[in-house]
Amino acid sequence: QVQLVESGGGLVQAGGSLRLSCAASGRTASTYAMGWFRQAPGKEREFVAGLNWRGSSISYADSAKGRFTISRDNAKNTVYLQMNSLKPEDTAVYYCAADLSIARVTTTPARPESWGQGTQVTVSS
């Protein structure tokens, strides 16, 4: 099992950008599919973006397409989520997820092997 630590959240104005990072630890971390999810108050945790261990298969939620970009650096065991043109409705706690199966990090509800602790993203109008 891998351990995940997110960073990069914060407060940003609408239209701004943030880049989230998720550092994975574990000898086989680079072989895991990784995904980003978010959960707003009172709402279900939802899929945002995910990719396989090679980064050759990428999936986005409709809400993220054209604005968010997921990528990974296996040499650093880190996955990124670049978020541009942020909207107030993007406000949520963002969670990183890891699993050997890409299906488990690209669907809602998700059942990945590992979750990070989450990082808060707040977009002001």
C-alpha positions in Angstrom: 0.0 0.0 0.0 1.2 3.5 -0.8 0.9 6.6 1.4 -0.3 9.8 -0.1 0.3 13.4 0.9 -1.4 16.3 -0.9 -0.2 19.9 -0.9 -0.9 23.1 -2.9 -4.3 24.0 -1.8 -5.3 27.5 -0.7 -7.5 30.5 -1.3 -7.7 32.0 -4.8 -10.0 34.4 -6.6 -12.3 33.2 -9.4 -10.4 32.9 -12.7 -7.1 32.2 -10.9 -5.0 29.0 -10.9 -3.6 26.5 -8.4 -1.4 23.5 -8.7 -2.0 20.6 -6.4 0.7 18.0 -5.7 0.4 14.5 -4.4 3.5 12.7 -3.2 3.3 9.0 -3.0 5.6 6.9 -0.9 6.3 3.2 -1.2 8.7 1.1 -3.4 6.0 0.4 -6.0 4.3 3.8 -6.0 5.2 4.6 -9.6 3.2 1.5 -10.7 -0.1 2.8 -9.3 -2.8 4.6 -11.2 -3.6 7.9 -9.5 -6.6 10.1 -9.4 -7.9 13.4 -7.9 -11.3 13.6 -6.2 -13.1 16.5 -4.4 -15.7 16.8 -1.8 -17.7 20.0 -1.1 -19.6 20.4 2.1 -22.8 18.3 2.1 -21.9 16.6 -1.2 -20.6 13.2 -2.2 -16.9 12.9 -3.0 -16.6 13.1 -6.8 -14.1 12.1 -9.4 -12.1 15.0 -11.0 -9.2 13.5 -13.0 -7.2 10.3 -13.2 -4.4 8.6 -15.1 -2.6 5.3 -15.4 0.9 4.6 -14.1 2.4 5.5 -17.4 0.4 8.7 -17.8 -0.8 7.4 -21.2 -4.4 7.0 -20.3 -6.1 10.1 -18.8 -9.6 10.7 -17.8 -11.4 13.9 -16.7 -14.8 14.7 -15.3 -16.8 17.0 -17.5 -16.4 19.8 -14.9 -12.6 19.6 -15.3 -12.3 19.3 -19.0 -10.5 22.2 -20.6 -9.5 23.8 -17.3 -7.7 21.1 -15.3 -4.6 19.1 -16.3 -3.4 16.0 -14.5 0.2 14.8 -14.9 2.7 12.7 -13.1 6.5 12.5 -12.6 7.3 8.9 -11.7 10.9 9.8 -10.9 9.5 11.9 -8.0 6.5 9.7 -7.3 4.3 12.8 -7.6 1.1 13.5 -9.3 -0.1 17.0 -10.1 -3.4 18.7 -10.8 -3.0 22.0 -12.6 -6.3 24.0 -12.1 -6.9 27.0 -14.2 -9.9 29.3 -14.7 -11.1 28.4 -11.2 -14.7 29.0 -10.3 -16.4 29.3 -6.9 -18.1 25.9 -7.5 -14.6 24.3 -7.5 -14.4 25.0 -3.8 -13.9 21.7 -2.0 -11.4 19.5 -0.2 -9.3 17.8 -2.9 -8.1 14.2 -2.3 -5.5 12.1 -4.0 -6.2 8.4 -4.6 -4.1 5.5 -5.7 -4.8 2.0 -6.9 -3.3 -0.6 -9.2 -6.5 -0.4 -11.2 -7.3 2.8 -13.1 -11.0 2.0 -12.9 -10.9 2.5 -9.1 -9.4 6.1 -9.4 -11.6 7.3 -12.3 -15.2 6.6 -11.1 -17.6 7.8 -8.5 -18.1 6.3 -5.9 -14.4 5.4 -5.6 -12.9 2.5 -3.8 -9.1 3.0 -4.2 -6.5 1.3 -2.1 -5.2 4.5 -0.7 -6.5 8.1 0.0 -4.6 11.1 1.0 -5.6 13.4 3.8 -7.0 16.1 1.5 -6.1 19.7 0.8 -8.6 22.6 0.9 -9.2 24.7 -2.2 -11.3 27.8 -1.8 -12.3 30.0 -4.7 -13.8 33.4 -3.9 -16.1 35.2 -6.2 
